[in-house]
Amino acid sequence: MNFGGYRGKRVLEVGCGAGTDLVRFARGGAVVTGVDLSPSAIALARQNFAQQGLTADLREADGEQLPFEDGSFDLVYAHGVLQYTSNPAALVQECHRVLTSGGEAVFQVYNRISWLNALSKLMKVPLEHEDAPVIAKYSAGEFRRLLQVFRDVRIVEERFPVKSRLHGGWKGLMFNTFFVGTFNALPRPLVRRFGWHLLAFCRKA
């Protein structure tokens, strides 16, 4: 993500958390707004911005019912949010609504047809946030259909296996010594669609 490429642009992050990415947009000169359902996340984001001497409009709000007028932003950024919302179509529609004509949206979800999802089932090792009240995974086709309200949608698969110290024993040994090396030795065009993350770069008509 080119965080420095939005100088002077109005950027909204839906599900901003503690503002880690939103701070990077602000440092790049963007006029930033962040919303999150969690009041503690907004409190942390305010502390984060204050500590770094940056300004932002930070609000506790629901991404499925954004408190902004139509066409308010040049970029809407929702990284790792759609998979946790009860009505992803409503969130996508709201992100589209608040974008100006020609504006951009960036979404990230988990890839159901991925190396990590398959390995989790095979090795019986739970994935991150498996205990979340709502968690969804999408194929690239399902993700594209969810985003069909946008004029242009470009989907990029990313996050490929690297060695990990999270798991030990034979499972960790097999993953680090066999699977990681084999997967990454294969030609990237053959395995790209199995990346754990799906990123969508969208543009409004």
Backbone as CSV, one residue per row, in Angstrom:
resi,resn,N_x,N_y,N_z,CA_x,CA_y,CA_z,C_x,C_y,C_z
1,MET,0.855,-1.191,0.000,0.000,0.000,0.000,0.884,1.232,0.000
2,ASN,0.600,2.140,-0.907,1.376,3.379,-1.002,0.782,4.415,-0.042
3,PHE,1.157,4.344,1.224,0.583,5.230,2.232,0.930,6.690,1.978
4,GLY,2.007,6.946,1.272,2.419,8.312,0.993,1.838,8.886,-0.288
5,GLY,0.966,8.143,-0.953,0.456,8.580,-2.243,-0.871,9.317,-2.190
6,TYR,-1.290,9.763,-0.994,-2.610,10.385,-0.874,-2.532,11.765,-0.223
7,ARG,-1.444,12.461,-0.436,-1.283,13.812,0.130,-2.448,14.704,-0.302
8,GLY,-3.075,15.336,0.690,-4.185,16.235,0.407,-5.506,15.537,0.132
9,LYS,-5.497,14.206,0.072,-6.713,13.438,-0.192,-7.435,13.119,1.118
10,ARG,-8.739,12.936,1.006,-9.563,12.580,2.166,-9.631,11.059,2.263
11,VAL,-9.076,10.516,3.360,-8.965,9.067,3.537,-9.789,8.637,4.741
12,LEU,-10.628,7.627,4.543,-11.389,7.019,5.634,-10.907,5.595,5.836
13,GLU,-10.565,5.256,7.083,-10.302,3.850,7.412,-11.468,3.311,8.223
14,VAL,-12.080,2.249,7.716,-13.163,1.557,8.417,-12.535,0.411,9.201
15,GLY,-12.776,0.408,10.518,-12.119,-0.581,11.380,-10.676,-0.189,11.624
16,CYS,-10.478,1.042,12.093,-9.114,1.591,12.195,-8.320,1.037,13.364
17,GLY,-8.974,0.365,14.332,-8.232,-0.144,15.480,-7.489,0.965,16.193
18,ALA,-6.248,0.697,16.538,-5.429,1.690,17.243,-4.816,2.726,16.295
19,GLY,-5.175,2.666,15.025,-4.724,3.682,14.074,-3.361,3.444,13.473
20,THR,-2.866,2.211,13.517,-1.525,1.910,13.016,-1.347,2.302,11.554
21,ASP,-2.283,1.874,10.701,-2.191,2.225,9.276,-2.635,3.661,9.028
22,LEU,-3.629,4.128,9.771,-4.138,5.475,9.561,-3.058,6.520,9.838
23,VAL,-2.208,6.266,10.814,-1.075,7.148,11.105,-0.155,7.249,9.889
24,ARG,0.024,6.160,9.190,0.911,6.161,8.029,0.325,7.003,6.894
25,PHE,-0.992,6.957,6.721,-1.638,7.854,5.754,-1.456,9.310,6.173
26,ALA,-1.638,9.583,7.477,-1.505,10.958,7.982,-0.095,11.481,7.786
27,ARG,0.920,10.651,8.055,2.305,11.056,7.840,2.562,11.394,6.373
28,GLY,1.839,10.724,5.491,1.995,10.977,4.061,1.246,12.201,3.579
29,GLY,0.551,12.884,4.481,-0.113,14.124,4.111,-1.589,14.010,3.817
30,ALA,-2.192,12.845,4.063,-3.630,12.685,3.837,-4.429,13.343,4.963
31,VAL,-5.650,13.722,4.651,-6.609,14.212,5.648,-7.400,12.989,6.099
32,VAL,-7.177,12.521,7.330,-7.622,11.182,7.700,-8.791,11.177,8.670
33,THR,-9.640,10.168,8.483,-10.776,9.885,9.355,-10.762,8.389,9.642
34,GLY,-11.031,8.023,10.885,-11.079,6.613,11.243,-12.315,6.303,12.054
35,VAL,-12.937,5.150,11.762,-14.075,4.686,12.555,-13.814,3.263,13.018
36,ASP,-14.365,2.945,14.176,-14.271,1.594,14.710,-15.451,1.368,15.646
37,LEU,-15.932,0.131,15.707,-17.034,-0.218,16.609,-16.609,-0.172,18.068
38,SER,-15.328,-0.385,18.316,-14.825,-0.514,19.682,-14.422,0.837,20.269
39,PRO,-15.027,1.248,21.372,-14.610,2.506,22.002,-13.166,2.465,22.496
40,SER,-12.703,1.287,22.940,-11.317,1.183,23.409,-10.340,1.355,22.252
41,ALA,-10.707,0.876,21.050,-9.851,1.059,19.876,-9.749,2.535,19.518
42,ILE,-10.858,3.245,19.552,-10.843,4.674,19.247,-10.023,5.443,20.285
43,ALA,-10.141,5.050,21.556,-9.344,5.700,22.606,-7.854,5.500,22.353
44,LEU,-7.471,4.282,21.964,-6.065,3.994,21.660,-5.599,4.772,20.430
45,ALA,-6.463,4.853,19.421,-6.103,5.595,18.211,-5.878,7.073,18.534
46,ARG,-6.716,7.649,19.402,-6.543,9.055,19.779,-5.220,9.259,20.506
47,GLN,-4.879,8.327,21.387,-3.594,8.410,22.087,-2.441,8.294,21.096
48,ASN,-2.571,7.388,20.149,-1.539,7.169,19.140,-1.289,8.449,18.342
49,PHE,-2.364,9.072,17.857,-2.216,10.293,17.066,-1.665,11.442,17.903
50,ALA,-2.141,11.558,19.141,-1.654,12.632,20.019,-0.170,12.470,20.292
51,GLN,0.266,11.244,20.546,1.673,10.966,20.852,2.568,11.337,19.678
52,GLN,2.048,11.177,18.450,2.865,11.439,17.261,2.640,12.840,16.683
53,GLY,1.823,13.642,17.384,1.608,15.015,16.941,0.841,15.125,15.642
54,LEU,-0.049,14.170,15.395,-0.840,14.158,14.172,-2.311,14.349,14.502
55,THR,-3.094,14.744,13.515,-4.518,14.966,13.738,-5.356,14.018,12.893
56,ALA,-6.527,13.673,13.430,-7.456,12.796,12.726,-8.842,12.988,13.308
57,ASP,-9.843,12.733,12.492,-11.226,12.670,12.943,-11.493,11.206,13.279
58,LEU,-11.598,10.894,14.562,-11.741,9.509,15.015,-13.085,9.344,15.709
59,ARG,-13.868,8.368,15.233,-15.230,8.203,15.741,-15.561,6.737,16.003
60,GLU,-16.349,6.514,17.040,-16.934,5.200,17.279,-18.152,5.085,16.362
61,ALA,-18.104,4.182,15.397,-19.187,4.075,14.418,-19.182,2.694,13.774
62,ASP,-20.328,2.339,13.208,-20.537,1.054,12.548,-20.278,1.203,11.058
63,GLY,-19.394,0.368,10.511,-19.085,0.421,9.090,-20.271,0.110,8.197
64,GLU,-21.299,-0.545,8.737,-22.493,-0.852,7.960,-23.458,0.332,7.910
65,GLN,-23.195,1.366,8.737,-24.020,2.579,8.760,-23.110,3.777,9.019
66,LEU,-22.329,4.140,8.041,-21.329,5.184,8.218,-21.987,6.567,8.380
67,PRO,-21.512,7.364,9.336,-22.132,8.668,9.619,-21.567,9.797,8.761
68,PHE,-21.501,9.571,7.439,-20.926,10.551,6.526,-21.832,10.735,5.317
69,GLU,-21.729,11.926,4.709,-22.506,12.223,3.507,-21.959,11.443,2.310
70,ASP,-22.782,11.288,1.298,-22.344,10.670,0.045,-21.150,11.443,-0.513
71,GLY,-20.191,10.716,-1.087,-19.064,11.347,-1.772,-18.124,12.125,-0.880
72,SER,-17.942,11.678,0.366,-17.129,12.425,1.341,-15.634,12.141,1.254
73,PHE,-15.232,11.024,0.617,-13.835,10.595,0.689,-13.286,10.209,-0.682
74,ASP,-11.963,10.360,-0.804,-11.249,9.956,-2.020,-10.770,8.510,-1.944
75,LEU,-10.560,8.023,-0.712,-10.119,6.639,-0.487,-10.809,6.098,0.751
76,VAL,-11.351,4.895,0.627,-11.836,4.145,1.794,-10.978,2.896,1.924
77,TYR,-10.424,2.703,3.104,-9.478,1.619,3.380,-10.091,0.737,4.470
78,ALA,-10.343,-0.528,4.143,-10.953,-1.456,5.111,-10.172,-2.763,5.084
79,HIS,-9.065,-2.766,5.778,-8.141,-3.908,5.767,-8.490,-4.854,6.919
80,GLY,-8.934,-6.067,6.569,-9.240,-7.058,7.596,-10.514,-6.750,8.357
81,VAL,-11.543,-6.264,7.653,-12.796,-5.880,8.302,-13.974,-6.709,7.798
82,LEU,-14.060,-6.895,6.478,-15.217,-7.580,5.897,-15.453,-8.969,6.483
83,GLN,-14.366,-9.680,6.816,-14.532,-11.044,7.300,-15.129,-11.120,8.705
84,TYR,-15.203,-9.983,9.386,-15.713,-9.978,10.758,-17.061,-9.285,10.899
85,THR,-17.647,-8.818,9.814,-18.917,-8.112,9.908,-20.075,-9.047,9.576
86,SER,-21.206,-8.814,10.225,-22.360,-9.699,10.031,-23.035,-9.471,8.685
87,ASN,-22.847,-8.289,8.093,-23.465,-7.975,6.806,-22.421,-7.336,5.890
88,PRO,-21.547,-8.149,5.304,-20.464,-7.586,4.479,-20.970,-6.799,3.273
89,ALA,-22.093,-7.206,2.698,-22.624,-6.476,1.537,-23.011,-5.051,1.934
90,ALA,-23.566,-4.886,3.137,-23.938,-3.548,3.609,-22.700,-2.693,3.816
91,LEU,-21.634,-3.287,4.354,-20.405,-2.525,4.573,-19.800,-2.084,3.240
92,VAL,-19.783,-2.981,2.264,-19.262,-2.630,0.939,-20.095,-1.500,0.332
93,GLN,-21.423,-1.601,0.452,-22.299,-0.576,-0.110,-22.057,0.780,0.550
94,GLU,-21.846,0.781,1.868,-21.588,2.026,2.579,-20.235,2.634,2.170
95,CYS,-19.232,1.790,2.012,-17.924,2.283,1.560,-18.036,2.898,0.172
96,HIS,-18.810,2.262,-0.688,-19.037,2.776,-2.040,-19.780,4.110,-1.983
97,ARG,-20.783,4.200,-1.133,-21.619,5.410,-1.038,-20.814,6.636,-0.643
98,VAL,-19.921,6.492,0.333,-19.204,7.662,0.850,-18.011,8.057,-0.014
99,LEU,-17.721,7.277,-1.058,-16.633,7.626,-1.973,-17.091,8.652,-2.993
100,THR,-16.184,9.546,-3.344,-16.426,10.468,-4.442,-16.367,9.701,-5.756
101,SER,-16.939,10.250,-6.819,-16.857,9.628,-8.134,-15.392,9.482,-8.538
102,GLY,-15.009,8.281,-8.939,-13.614,8.006,-9.276,-12.753,7.659,-8.081
103,GLY,-13.372,7.643,-6.884,-12.621,7.321,-5.662,-12.228,5.856,-5.588
104,GLU,-11.282,5.569,-4.695,-10.732,4.217,-4.560,-11.153,3.592,-3.235
105,ALA,-11.254,2.272,-3.242,-11.472,1.510,-2.011,-10.502,0.340,-1.993
106,VAL,-9.995,0.034,-0.808,-9.096,-1.102,-0.629,-9.672,-1.991,0.464
107,PHE,-9.879,-3.269,0.139,-10.397,-4.250,1.092,-9.427,-5.424,1.178
108,GLN,-9.405,-6.075,2.337,-8.613,-7.302,2.507,-9.436,-8.325,3.254
109,VAL,-9.446,-9.574,2.744,-10.133,-10.678,3.414,-9.218,-11.907,3.416
110,TYR,-9.673,-12.962,4.095,-8.950,-14.230,4.102,-9.390,-15.079,2.912
111,ASN,-8.429,-15.733,2.301,-8.657,-16.579,1.129,-9.019,-17.995,1.576
112,ARG,-10.255,-18.403,1.279,-10.702,-19.753,1.660,-9.915,-20.821,0.921
113,ILE,-9.529,-20.537,-0.329,-8.774,-21.517,-1.129,-7.300,-21.144,-1.039
114,SER,-6.724,-21.324,0.133,-5.355,-20.881,0.390,-4.537,-21.993,1.034
115,TRP,-3.241,-21.808,0.963,-2.333,-22.775,1.587,-2.558,-22.840,3.095
116,LEU,-2.799,-21.708,3.737,-2.911,-21.689,5.191,-4.218,-22.318,5.662
117,ASN,-5.300,-22.063,4.952,-6.576,-22.661,5.322,-6.519,-24.176,5.180
118,ALA,-5.919,-24.655,4.081,-5.796,-26.097,3.855,-4.888,-26.740,4.901
119,LEU,-3.768,-26.086,5.195,-2.819,-26.637,6.152,-3.412,-26.679,7.565
120,SER,-4.213,-25.684,7.889,-4.868,-25.651,9.191,-5.775,-26.858,9.386
121,LYS,-6.537,-27.193,8.348,-7.440,-28.345,8.434,-6.654,-29.655,8.466
122,LEU,-5.605,-29.741,7.654,-4.805,-30.966,7.586,-4.085,-31.238,8.898
123,MET,-3.481,-30.191,9.478,-2.689,-30.337,10.692,-3.504,-30.149,11.977
124,LYS,-4.801,-29.772,11.790,-5.675,-29.530,12.945,-5.082,-28.475,13.893
125,VAL,-4.587,-27.393,13.284,-4.066,-26.246,14.028,-4.984,-25.058,13.727
126,PRO,-5.624,-24.468,14.734,-6.580,-23.373,14.469,-5.898,-22.142,13.901
127,LEU,-6.648,-21.408,13.105,-6.162,-20.170,12.516,-6.356,-19.009,13.479
128,GLU,-5.723,-17.882,13.163,-5.899,-16.683,13.976,-7.368,-16.255,13.987
129,HIS,-7.828,-15.816,15.134,-9.181,-15.276,15.300,-10.291,-16.282,14.998
130,GLU,-9.995,-17.582,15.071,-11.027,-18.592,14.830,-12.174,-18.474,15.828
131,ASP,-11.898,-17.883,17.004,-12.924,-17.770,18.040,-13.734,-16.484,17.930
132,ALA,-13.544,-15.717,16.856,-14.298,-14.476,16.678,-15.782,-14.797,16.500
133,PRO,-16.685,-13.909,16.965,-18.127,-14.155,16.813,-18.541,-14.370,15.365
134,VAL,-17.905,-13.650,14.448,-18.152,-13.814,13.014,-16.801,-13.854,12.326
135,ILE,-16.572,-14.852,11.482,-15.365,-14.870,10.658,-15.702,-15.583,9.351
136,ALA,-15.406,-14.933,8.245,-15.710,-15.490,6.932,-14.435,-15.570,6.103
137,LYS,-14.408,-16.537,5.204,-13.316,-16.670,4.243,-13.942,-16.719,2.858
138,TYR,-13.231,-16.171,1.881,-13.779,-16.031,0.544,-12.830,-16.624,-0.493
139,SER,-13.411,-17.179,-1.549,-12.602,-17.445,-2.743,-12.475,-16.125,-3.496
140,ALA,-11.559,-16.054,-4.442,-11.391,-14.827,-5.224,-12.671,-14.482,-5.976
141,GLY,-13.364,-15.498,-6.490,-14.610,-15.263,-7.210,-15.704,-14.722,-6.300
142,GLU,-15.822,-15.280,-5.106,-16.817,-14.804,-4.142,-16.529,-13.365,-3.724
143,PHE,-15.259,-13.075,-3.538,-14.846,-11.730,-3.148,-15.186,-10.730,-4.259
144,ARG,-14.913,-11.105,-5.481,-15.206,-10.223,-6.616,-16.709,-9.959,-6.726
145,ARG,-17.526,-10.984,-6.515,-18.975,-10.792,-6.585,-19.471,-9.871,-5.476
146,LEU,-18.856,-9.964,-4.306,-19.219,-9.090,-3.197,-18.949,-7.620,-3.538
147,LEU,-17.952,-7.381,-4.387,-17.512,-6.027,-4.713,-18.052,-5.532,-6.057
148,GLN,-19.077,-6.180,-6.583,-19.534,-5.887,-7.944,-20.149,-4.496,-8.091
149,VAL,-20.438,-3.821,-6.984,-20.958,-2.454,-7.068,-19.914,-1.485,-7.627
150,PHE,-18.629,-1.855,-7.550,-17.551,-0.996,-8.050,-17.341,-1.193,-9.552
151,ARG,-16.883,-0.126,-10.213,-16.644,-0.183,-11.658,-15.474,-1.107,-11.978
152,ASP,-14.352,-0.909,-11.285,-13.145,-1.695,-11.526,-12.739,-2.386,-10.228
153,VAL,-12.386,-3.654,-10.315,-11.916,-4.416,-9.155,-10.692,-5.220,-9.576
154,ARG,-9.592,-5.007,-8.880,-8.371,-5.793,-9.119,-8.040,-6.545,-7.834
155,ILE,-7.978,-7.873,-7.913,-7.715,-8.698,-6.732,-6.287,-9.237,-6.779
156,VAL,-5.581,-9.080,-5.680,-4.195,-9.525,-5.566,-4.092,-10.484,-4.381
157,GLU,-3.521,-11.651,-4.617,-3.292,-12.610,-3.536,-1.922,-12.340,-2.920
158,GLU,-1.826,-12.395,-1.607,-0.530,-12.202,-0.953,-0.504,-12.954,0.369
159,ARG,0.612,-12.878,1.042,0.963,-13.582,2.278,1.197,-15.065,2.006
160,PHE,2.451,-15.342,1.708,2.892,-16.695,1.413,3.702,-17.229,2.593
161,PRO,3.876,-18.552,2.704,4.465,-19.130,3.916,5.921,-18.737,4.156
162,VAL,6.200,-18.386,5.403,7.570,-18.143,5.873,7.767,-18.970,7.134
163,LYS,9.002,-19.185,7.513,9.288,-20.000,8.699,8.680,-19.353,9.940
164,SER,8.201,-20.208,10.833,7.491,-19.745,12.019,8.068,-20.395,13.278
165,ARG,8.007,-19.630,14.380,8.396,-20.186,15.685,7.180,-20.385,16.596
166,LEU,5.996,-20.257,16.011,4.781,-20.373,16.816,4.469,-21.811,17.205
167,HIS,4.897,-22.756,16.377,4.565,-24.162,16.629,5.839,-25.000,16.660
168,GLY,5.891,-25.924,17.622,7.048,-26.808,17.744,6.678,-28.236,17.361
169,GLY,7.486,-29.176,17.783,7.217,-30.578,17.508,7.321,-30.912,16.036
170,TRP,6.760,-32.065,15.679,6.893,-32.530,14.303,6.131,-31.647,13.323
171,LYS,5.041,-31.030,13.793,4.283,-30.156,12.898,5.111,-28.926,12.520
172,GLY,5.745,-28.327,13.517,6.592,-27.174,13.244,7.777,-27.539,12.375
173,LEU,8.361,-28.713,12.643,9.507,-29.176,11.858,9.116,-29.393,10.397
174,MET,7.992,-30.061,10.173,7.528,-30.319,8.809,7.216,-29.011,8.080
175,PHE,6.590,-28.076,8.787,6.236,-26.801,8.162,7.479,-26.024,7.760
176,ASN,8.415,-25.873,8.699,9.592,-25.025,8.458,10.602,-25.639,7.501
177,THR,10.772,-26.949,7.560,11.833,-27.565,6.768,11.347,-28.099,5.423
178,PHE,10.086,-28.484,5.353,9.593,-29.081,4.115,8.611,-28.176,3.380
179,PHE,7.535,-27.810,4.055,6.462,-27.108,3.356,6.895,-25.728,2.859
180,VAL,7.508,-24.911,3.728,7.881,-23.553,3.342,8.825,-23.569,2.140
181,GLY,9.835,-24.423,2.214,10.810,-24.491,1.124,10.196,-24.957,-0.179
182,THR,9.353,-25.996,-0.102,8.737,-26.534,-1.308,7.797,-25.529,-1.950
183,PHE,6.936,-24.915,-1.132,5.957,-23.957,-1.658,6.661,-22.797,-2.358
184,ASN,7.671,-22.251,-1.698,8.340,-21.066,-2.243,9.295,-21.392,-3.388
185,ALA,9.600,-22.668,-3.583,10.438,-23.068,-4.720,9.616,-23.204,-5.994
186,LEU,8.293,-23.351,-5.842,7.432,-23.486,-7.012,7.301,-22.139,-7.728
187,PRO,7.130,-22.151,-9.047,6.952,-20.888,-9.776,5.769,-20.105,-9.215
188,ARG,5.988,-18.842,-8.919,4.952,-18.037,-8.274,3.639,-18.009,-9.064
189,PRO,3.648,-17.953,-10.407,2.368,-17.964,-11.133,1.509,-19.199,-10.833
190,LEU,2.152,-20.325,-10.469,1.390,-21.542,-10.179,0.723,-21.498,-8.808
191,VAL,1.306,-20.784,-7.870,0.808,-20.836,-6.489,0.243,-19.503,-5.991
192,ARG,0.321,-18.458,-6.821,-0.097,-17.135,-6.354,-1.531,-17.131,-5.850
193,ARG,-2.425,-17.845,-6.511,-3.832,-17.779,-6.112,-4.103,-18.420,-4.757
194,PHE,-3.099,-19.074,-4.164,-3.278,-19.717,-2.867,-2.779,-18.872,-1.701
195,GLY,-2.454,-17.602,-1.943,-2.048,-16.712,-0.853,-3.151,-16.593,0.193
196,TRP,-2.767,-16.416,1.450,-3.740,-16.393,2.548,-4.593,-15.134,2.537
197,HIS,-4.077,-14.037,2.056,-4.833,-12.790,1.988,-5.259,-12.491,0.560
198,LEU,-6.479,-11.973,0.423,-6.939,-11.418,-0.851,-7.098,-9.914,-0.657
199,LEU,-6.388,-9.159,-1.463,-6.498,-7.703,-1.443,-7.285,-7.264,-2.678
200,ALA,-8.235,-6.361,-2.487,-9.003,-5.837,-3.612,-8.781,-4.335,-3.716
201,PHE,-8.380,-3.904,-4.896,-8.205,-2.486,-5.204,-9.339,-2.099,-6.147
202,CYS,-10.232,-1.250,-5.666,-11.492,-0.969,-6.372,-11.591,0.512,-6.724
203,ARG,-12.361,0.806,-7.765,-12.608,2.192,-8.140,-14.103,2.380,-8.419
204,LYS,-14.617,3.501,-7.922,-16.029,3.838,-8.126,-16.191,4.564,-9.462
205,ALA,-17.274,4.288,-10.144,-17.548,4.952,-11.425,-17.738,6.455,-11.241
